[in-house]
Amino acid sequence: MAGVMDIIKKRRSVRSYTGEPVAKEKIERIIEAANHAPSAGNAYTWKIAVVQDGGLIRKIQSVSPGMLGRPAAILALCNDRKKAIETMGSKGGELFRFMDVAHAAQNICLMGAELGIGSCCIMSFNQDAVGALLEIPPQYRVDYLVALGYQDRDPVAPKKRSVEEAVLSWTGG
Ligand SMILES: Cc1cc2nc3c(=O)[nH]c(=O)nc-3n(C[C@H](O)[C@H](O)[C@H](O)COP(=O)(O)O)c2cc1C
């Protein structure tokens, strides 16, 4: 069985897909993983809009320059800004909500990797336009997109830093 580090190292940003759909049960498993991500104040101010409709995916892509290839699904991580401010104050509305979706997205990508499903986190998209396409309630904001699909080729593995390069300082120990 693969350990956490194996899955972490296996995950890559995938930007080229086979077109095979991702089964509902696998997307549910991925969302379950997101639900176990850390959340500021355990507030979970985000919800996920799942898009598997090919036409809507294409429309979202038309306002998302950073979304490459033709993913089988898009998970739009949408935050309830009102709830974020009510539960976490101004920092909740400006910062924590983004940190929360980043943690959730990491779990999504790692669960995807375990299930053999490629993923790509996307910030290069028009928030207002995607929100309008998804017809999300007004208090929600689309804060992050994760594209999902089966990869059609091995993605390029970018060079990663060594432990030494990542450490700024280390006191004690
Ligand atoms: C906050 C954030 C925004 C990103 N936005 C995009 C994007 O708009 N389009 C894209 O193709 N990749 C995007 N990525 C993926 C990065 O380009 C990718 O993680 C990086 O190149 C390292 O490659 P790896 O994920 O395979 O390790 C984003 C990643 C993060 C964390």
The ligand as an SDF file (V2000), in Angstrom:
LIG
                    3D

 31 33  0  0  0  0  0  0  0  0999 V2000
   -2.4490   28.9190   -6.0650 C   0  0  0  0  0  0  0  0  0  0  0  0
   -2.1720   28.1060   -7.3030 C   0  0  0  0  0  0  0  0  0  0  0  0
   -2.6500   28.5450   -8.5270 C   0  0  0  0  0  0  0  0  0  0  0  0
   -2.4280   27.7820   -9.6810 C   0  0  0  0  0  0  0  0  0  0  0  0
   -3.0060   28.1920  -10.8520 N   0  0  0  0  0  0  0  0  0  0  0  0
   -2.8180   27.4530  -11.9620 C   0  0  0  0  0  0  0  0  0  0  0  0
   -3.4620   27.8180  -13.1670 C   0  0  0  0  0  0  0  0  0  0  0  0
   -4.2130   28.7760  -13.2440 O   0  0  0  0  0  0  0  0  0  0  0  0
   -3.2510   27.0170  -14.2440 N   0  0  0  0  0  0  0  0  0  0  0  0
   -2.4450   25.9030  -14.2020 C   0  0  0  0  0  0  0  0  0  0  0  0
   -2.2980   25.2180  -15.2180 O   0  0  0  0  0  0  0  0  0  0  0  0
   -1.8180   25.5320  -13.0530 N   0  0  0  0  0  0  0  0  0  0  0  0
   -1.9910   26.2740  -11.9350 C   0  0  0  0  0  0  0  0  0  0  0  0
   -1.4110   25.8800  -10.7580 N   0  0  0  0  0  0  0  0  0  0  0  0
   -0.5740   24.6620  -10.7030 C   0  0  0  0  0  0  0  0  0  0  0  0
    0.9170   25.0090  -10.6260 C   0  0  0  0  0  0  0  0  0  0  0  0
    1.3280   25.5670  -11.8520 O   0  0  0  0  0  0  0  0  0  0  0  0
    1.6920   23.7030  -10.2880 C   0  0  0  0  0  0  0  0  0  0  0  0
    1.3070   23.2640   -9.0140 O   0  0  0  0  0  0  0  0  0  0  0  0
    3.2050   23.9350  -10.3100 C   0  0  0  0  0  0  0  0  0  0  0  0
    3.6390   24.2070  -11.6150 O   0  0  0  0  0  0  0  0  0  0  0  0
    3.9770   22.7180   -9.7690 C   0  0  0  0  0  0  0  0  0  0  0  0
    3.6850   21.5560  -10.5300 O   0  0  0  0  0  0  0  0  0  0  0  0
    3.0920   20.2630   -9.8100 P   0  0  0  0  0  0  0  0  0  0  0  0
    1.7150   20.6500   -9.2930 O   0  0  0  0  0  0  0  0  0  0  0  0
    3.0230   19.2100  -10.8680 O   0  0  0  0  0  0  0  0  0  0  0  0
    3.9970   19.9030   -8.6810 O   0  0  0  0  0  0  0  0  0  0  0  0
   -1.6470   26.6010   -9.6020 C   0  0  0  0  0  0  0  0  0  0  0  0
   -1.1670   26.1770   -8.3610 C   0  0  0  0  0  0  0  0  0  0  0  0
   -1.4370   26.9060   -7.2290 C   0  0  0  0  0  0  0  0  0  0  0  0
   -0.9450   26.3890   -5.8930 C   0  0  0  0  0  0  0  0  0  0  0  0
  1  2  1  0
  2  3  1  0
  2 30  2  0
  3  4  2  0
  4  5  1  0
  4 28  1  0
  5  6  2  0
  6  7  1  0
  6 13  1  0
  7  8  2  0
  7  9  1  0
  9 10  1  0
 10 11  2  0
 10 12  1  0
 12 13  2  0
 13 14  1  0
 14 15  1  0
 14 28  1  0
 15 16  1  0
 16 17  1  0
 16 18  1  0
 18 19  1  0
 18 20  1  0
 20 21  1  0
 20 22  1  0
 22 23  1  0
 23 24  1  0
 24 25  2  0
 24 26  1  0
 24 27  1  0
 28 29  2  0
 29 30  1  0
 30 31  1  0
M  END
$$$$
